[in-house]
């Protein structure tokens, strides 16, 4: 793929406080290929900028040496004391393709990204480059010159999620990339016998990603690595060992974006803790949500969800299980269990972090459509009686339940209110009560 002349980051926004660090941030713009416009943003207190501040801003604009790059400085008043909000407001109006920010705190603070930078990362609608610079003094960070090739050797942590895969597609568009290291960190493997299988699957996916990069950009060297343990620690270790010039990663991890978390846990930790520049790629993704019946070989997926629901187990011979998926992750399930004398609906459960989105309704709706050609019975939790009534279930005396279903609550000795449940029944359309 020919990317000559392509501009990945044609408009760059740089918040500046006119400090020495800000000067280094401005100088970074010259290290990014094909930048067409650099916009400095200086936020002042109510009352406007002083003459000295305006002079310093103009001097910083002069640090952009590329003659083909247009420069502007915006001075905004911050009357509310919320500088990150003002940066985001300006970004929304200017629509830059990249925001460059600097990390201030020292090593002893355990974080290299202040509150303002974290807020911008969390709420921005574009890519953010967090730069690292050497700190003077006894506890200085590893030296890093400001004229090194920024995108020469990139470390890309890859979890194979859709946001990460989309972000990876941008590597060849940046320009000046000599080598990329694809790193996958395996957090934990439950059983030793799974180790070889998991590693083989990871290596296959890494190989597929490498071949795709090589097909489009044969000039880029691609290295694959698999590590075990805490992702942040491993990313930091590999970044130092391989002497990469930059870490590039998606803003969202596999579980982050399906939970609609605005900034992924690992990304947040990496940008806050490691001493390398970090390019955080924002991907605006519309979640794919679908429902389907699980095959018996997939019943273990339901059992993972049911672990917090009395550690319920599945039965390949008697169960039909229906699940709601966000992307490829199941988040809600419903089951229809065949007994000798009737069909019972139970196991309707959604992971806590995904509740409130109607997923249980989606799972139950599919189950009714697939299993509703027979009479269905259930023990409904009392506060959900109205919910199940919306699917055609009506309360009945416990004696009307088939015997094998009734036996599940025999310990309650008929005290359904004390057990917190209500027996319910869903007839066939038209009142047919066939139970076969």
C-alpha positions in Angstrom: 0.0 0.0 0.0 1.4 3.4 -1.0 1.0 5.9 1.7 3.2 8.6 0.2 1.7 12.0 0.9 -0.8 10.5 3.3 -1.4 12.7 6.4 -2.3 10.7 9.5 -2.0 13.7 11.8 -2.5 16.8 9.7 -3.7 19.1 12.4 -2.2 19.0 15.8 -3.4 20.7 19.0 -0.9 21.4 21.7 -2.1 22.9 25.1 0.8 25.1 26.3 1.5 26.8 29.6 4.5 28.5 28.0 6.9 26.5 30.1 10.1 24.7 29.0 8.1 21.5 28.7 5.7 23.2 26.4 8.5 24.2 24.1 9.6 20.6 23.9 6.0 19.6 23.0 5.9 22.2 20.2 9.2 20.9 18.9 7.6 17.4 18.7 5.3 18.6 16.0 8.3 18.8 13.6 9.0 15.1 14.2 5.6 14.0 12.8 5.5 13.6 9.1 3.2 15.8 7.0 1.7 17.9 9.8 0.0 20.8 8.0 -1.2 22.9 11.0 -0.1 23.3 14.6 -2.5 25.0 16.9 -1.2 26.1 20.3 -3.8 26.6 23.1 -2.9 28.8 26.0 -5.5 29.1 28.8 -5.4 32.1 31.0 -7.3 33.3 34.0 -10.1 35.8 33.6 -8.7 39.2 32.6 -6.9 38.1 29.5 -3.3 37.3 28.6 -0.5 39.6 29.5 1.8 41.2 26.9 4.6 38.8 28.1 2.4 35.8 27.6 1.5 36.8 24.1 5.2 37.3 23.3 6.1 33.9 24.7 3.3 32.3 22.7 4.6 33.8 19.5 8.1 32.6 20.4 6.8 29.1 20.9 5.1 29.2 17.5 8.5 30.0 16.0 9.8 26.6 17.2 7.8 24.9 14.4 10.6 24.9 11.8 8.8 23.1 9.0 8.0 25.9 6.5 5.0 23.9 5.1 3.3 23.9 8.5 0.8 26.7 9.3 0.8 27.8 13.0 -1.8 29.6 15.2 -2.1 30.3 18.9 -5.4 30.4 20.6 -5.8 32.2 24.0 -8.8 31.2 26.0 -10.0 32.5 29.3 -10.8 29.9 32.0 -13.2 31.4 34.4 -14.4 28.1 35.9 -11.0 26.6 36.8 -11.6 23.5 34.6 -8.6 23.5 32.2 -9.3 20.0 30.8 -12.8 21.1 29.9 -11.5 24.1 28.1 -9.0 21.9 26.2 -11.7 19.5 25.2 -14.0 22.4 24.2 -11.4 23.8 21.9 -10.6 20.3 20.5 -14.3 19.9 19.7 -14.3 23.2 17.8 -11.0 22.8 16.1 -11.3 19.1 15.3 -7.5 18.2 15.5 -6.4 14.8 14.4 -3.9 14.7 17.3 -3.5 16.3 20.7 0.0 16.4 22.2 0.3 16.6 25.9 3.2 16.3 28.4 3.6 14.4 31.6 4.8 16.4 34.6 5.0 14.4 37.8 8.2 12.8 38.9 9.0 9.1 39.6 8.3 9.4 43.3 4.7 10.4 42.7 4.0 6.9 41.1 2.3 8.6 38.2 3.6 10.4 35.2 0.3 11.9 34.0 -1.5 14.5 36.0 -5.2 14.9 36.6 -5.7 17.2 33.6 -4.0 14.8 31.2 -6.1 11.9 32.4 -9.3 13.9 31.9 -8.3 14.8 28.3 -7.5 11.1 27.6 -10.8 10.0 29.1 -13.0 12.4 27.3 -11.3 13.3 24.0 -12.7 12.3 20.7 -9.3 12.0 18.9 -5.9 10.5 19.3 -3.6 11.7 22.1 0.2 11.6 22.2 1.6 11.7 25.8 5.2 12.8 25.7 8.0 12.1 28.2 11.0 14.3 28.9 14.0 13.9 31.1 13.7 15.3 34.6 16.6 17.2 36.2 17.9 16.0 39.5 18.8 12.9 41.4 15.6 11.0 40.5 15.5 11.8 36.8 13.7 9.5 34.4 15.7 7.8 31.7 17.1 10.4 29.3 15.2 11.0 26.2 16.2 13.4 23.5 13.6 15.5 21.7 15.0 15.1 18.3 14.9 11.2 18.1 12.8 9.6 15.4 9.5 9.4 17.3 7.9 6.6 15.3 11.0 4.6 14.5 10.4 1.6 16.7 6.9 1.1 18.0 5.7 -1.2 20.7 2.0 -2.2 20.0 0.3 -4.1 22.8 -2.3 -6.2 21.0 -5.3 -7.9 22.8 -7.0 -8.8 19.5 -10.1 -6.7 20.3 -11.8 -4.8 17.5 -10.5 -1.3 18.8 -6.9 -2.7 18.9 -7.2 -4.2 15.5 -8.5 -1.0 14.0 -5.8 1.1 15.7 -3.2 -1.3 14.4 -4.3 -0.5 10.8 -3.1 3.0 11.3 0.6 2.1 11.8 1.4 2.2 8.1 -0.3 5.6 7.7 1.9 7.4 10.2 5.1 7.2 8.1 8.7 6.8 9.2 8.0 3.5 11.0 10.9 1.1 10.7 9.9 -1.6 13.1 6.8 -2.6 15.1 6.8 -5.0 18.0 3.4 -6.8 18.5 3.1 -7.8 22.1 0.4 -9.9 23.7 0.3 -10.4 27.4 -1.4 -13.4 28.8 -2.7 -12.6 32.3 -3.4 -16.0 33.7 -4.1 -19.5 32.6 -6.2 -21.5 34.9 -4.9 -25.0 34.1 -1.3 -26.0 33.1 -2.7 -28.2 30.3 -4.2 -25.2 28.7 -0.8 -23.4 28.4 0.3 -24.8 25.1 -3.1 -24.4 23.5 -3.4 -20.8 24.6 0.1 -19.9 23.4 -0.5 -21.5 20.0 -3.7 -19.6 19.6 -2.0 -16.3 20.6 0.9 -16.9 18.3 -1.4 -17.7 15.4 -3.3 -14.4 15.9 -0.1 -12.5 16.2 1.2 -14.1 13.0 -2.0 -13.2 11.2 -1.6 -9.5 12.3 2.0 -9.6 11.2 1.2 -10.9 7.8 -1.4 -8.3 7.3 1.0 -5.5 8.1 3.7 -7.0 5.8 1.2 -7.3 3.0 0.3 -3.7 3.1 3.7 -2.3 4.3 6.6 -4.6 3.3 9.1 -1.9 4.4 8.1 -2.3 8.1 9.8 -5.0 10.1 7.4 -6.8 12.4 8.4 -8.7 15.6 6.1 -10.8 17.7 6.3 -11.3 21.5 4.3 -13.2 24.1 4.6 -12.4 27.8 2.9 -13.6 30.9 1.7 -11.5 33.9 0.5 -8.0 34.6 0.0 -6.2 31.2 1.2 -2.8 32.4 4.4 -4.2 33.9 5.1 -6.3 30.9 4.5 -3.5 28.5 6.9 -1.3 30.5 9.5 -4.0 30.6 9.4 -4.7 26.9 9.5 -1.0 26.1 12.7 -0.6 28.0 14.3 -3.9 26.8 13.6 -3.2 23.2 14.5 0.5 23.5 11.4 1.4 21.5 10.8 5.1 20.7 7.1 5.0 21.4 4.3 2.8 22.7 1.1 2.9 20.6 -2.1 1.4 21.9 -5.8 1.5 21.6 -7.7 3.6 24.2 -10.0 0.7 24.9 -9.2 -3.0 25.7 -11.3 -6.0 25.0 -13.5 -5.7 28.0 -13.4 -1.9 28.3 -15.3 -0.8 25.3 -18.1 -3.3 25.6 -18.6 -2.1 29.1 -18.5 1.5 27.7 -15.6 2.4 30.0 -14.2 5.7 28.5 -10.5 4.9 29.2 -9.2 1.3 29.3 -7.7 0.1 32.6 -4.4 -1.0 31.0 -4.2 2.1 28.8 -4.7 4.3 31.8 -2.0 2.6 33.8 0.5 2.6 30.9 0.0 6.3 30.2 0.4 7.1 33.9 3.4 5.0 34.7 5.8 4.3 31.9 8.6 6.7 30.8 8.2 6.2 27.0 6.0 8.4 24.8 2.5 6.8 24.5 0.3 7.3 21.5 -3.3 6.5 22.5 -5.5 5.8 19.5 -9.2 6.7 19.8 -11.6 4.5 17.9 -15.3 5.4 17.7 -17.0 2.0 17.5 -20.7 1.1 17.4 -21.0 -2.0 19.5 -22.4 -5.1 17.7 -25.0 -6.7 19.9 -26.7 -9.9 18.9 -28.6 -12.9 20.4 -28.4 -16.6 19.5 -28.8 -20.0 20.9 -25.7 -21.7 22.4 -24.5 -25.0 21.0 -23.9 -27.6 23.8 -20.2 -27.2 23.3 -20.6 -23.5 24.3 -22.6 -24.1 27.5 -19.4 -23.3 29.5 -20.0 -19.7 28.5 -23.3 -19.7 30.3 -21.7 -21.3 33.4 -19.2 -18.5 33.5 -22.1 -16.0 33.7 -23.9 -18.2 36.2 -21.0 -18.5 38.6 -22.5 -15.6 40.5 -25.9 -17.1 40.2 -25.8 -20.0 42.6 -23.0 -21.4 40.5 -25.6 -23.0 38.2 -24.5 -25.8 35.9 -25.8 -26.7 32.5 -27.2 -30.0 31.2 -26.3 -30.9 27.6 -29.2 -33.4 27.3 -32.1 -31.3 28.7 -31.1 -27.6 28.3 -31.6 -25.0 25.6 -29.6 -21.8 26.4 -29.9 -18.5 24.7 -27.4 -15.7 25.1 -26.9 -12.0 24.3 -23.4 -11.2 22.9 -21.7 -7.8 22.8 -19.2 -8.3 20.1 -18.0 -11.9 20.9 -18.5 -11.7 24.6 -21.7 -13.2 26.1 -23.2 -11.0 28.8 -26.7 -12.4 29.5 -28.3 -15.8 29.3 -31.7 -17.5 29.6 -32.5 -21.2 29.8 -35.3 -23.5 29.0 -35.0 -26.9 30.8 -36.9 -30.0 29.7 -38.2 -32.1 32.5 -40.1 -35.4 32.1 -43.4 -33.6 32.7 -42.9 -30.0 31.6 -40.6 -27.2 30.5 -39.0 -24.8 33.0 -37.6 -21.3 32.4 -34.8 -20.3 34.6 -31.1 -19.2 34.7 -32.1 -15.7 33.4 -29.0 -13.7 34.5 -26.9 -10.8 33.3 -23.5 -9.8 34.5 -23.8 -7.0 36.9 -21.8 -4.4 34.9 -24.1 -4.9 31.9 -27.4 -4.6 33.7 -29.9 -1.9 32.9 -29.5 -2.2 29.1 -32.4 -4.7 28.4 -30.1 -7.7 27.8 -32.2 -10.1 29.9 -35.3 -9.0 27.9 -33.4 -9.8 24.7 -32.3 -13.2 25.9 -35.8 -14.1 27.2 -37.5 -12.8 24.0 -35.4 -15.1 21.8 -36.0 -18.1 24.2 -39.8 -17.4 24.0 -39.7 -17.3 20.2 -37.8 -20.6 20.0 -39.4 -22.5 22.9 -42.8 -20.9 23.1 -44.5 -23.7 21.2 -45.1 -25.4 24.5 -46.4 -24.5 27.9 -43.6 -22.9 30.0 -43.4 -22.8 33.8 -41.1 -20.9 36.1 -40.4 -19.8 39.7 -40.1 -16.1 39.3 -38.3 -13.9 41.8 -41.2 -11.8 43.3 -39.9 -8.4 42.3 -39.7 -9.6 38.7 -43.3 -10.9 38.4 -44.4 -7.9 36.3 -41.3 -8.3 34.0 -42.2 -11.9 33.2 -45.9 -11.0 32.9 -44.9 -8.8 29.9 -43.9 -12.1 28.2 -47.3 -13.7 28.9 -46.5 -15.5 32.2 -49.2 -15.4 34.9 -49.0 -16.3 38.6 -50.4 -19.7 39.4 -50.8 -21.8 42.6 -47.7 -24.0 43.2 -49.9 -27.1 42.9 -50.3 -26.4 39.1 -46.6 -26.8 38.5 -45.5 -30.1 37.1 -44.2 -32.4 39.9 -40.5 -32.4 38.8 -40.4 -28.7 38.6 -42.2 -28.3 42.0 -39.6 -30.6 43.6 -37.0 -27.9 43.2 -38.7 -25.8 46.0 -39.9 -28.7 48.1 -37.7 -27.4 50.9 -40.0 -24.3 51.1 -43.0 -26.5 52.1 -45.4 -24.4 50.1 -44.3 -21.1 51.6 -43.6 -19.4 48.3 -43.7 -15.9 49.8 -41.1 -16.9 52.4 -38.9 -18.3 49.6 -39.2 -15.1 47.7 -40.6 -16.6 44.5 -43.9 -16.8 42.7 -44.9 -19.8 40.5 -45.8 -18.7 37.0 -47.1 -20.2 33.8 -47.1 -19.2 30.1 -49.9 -20.8 28.0 -49.7 -21.4 24.3 -51.3 -18.7 22.1 -55.0 -19.4 21.8 -55.1 -21.3 25.2 -53.8 -24.6 23.9 -52.2 -26.3 26.9 -50.3 -29.1 25.2 -47.3 -29.9 27.2 -45.5 -32.3 24.8 
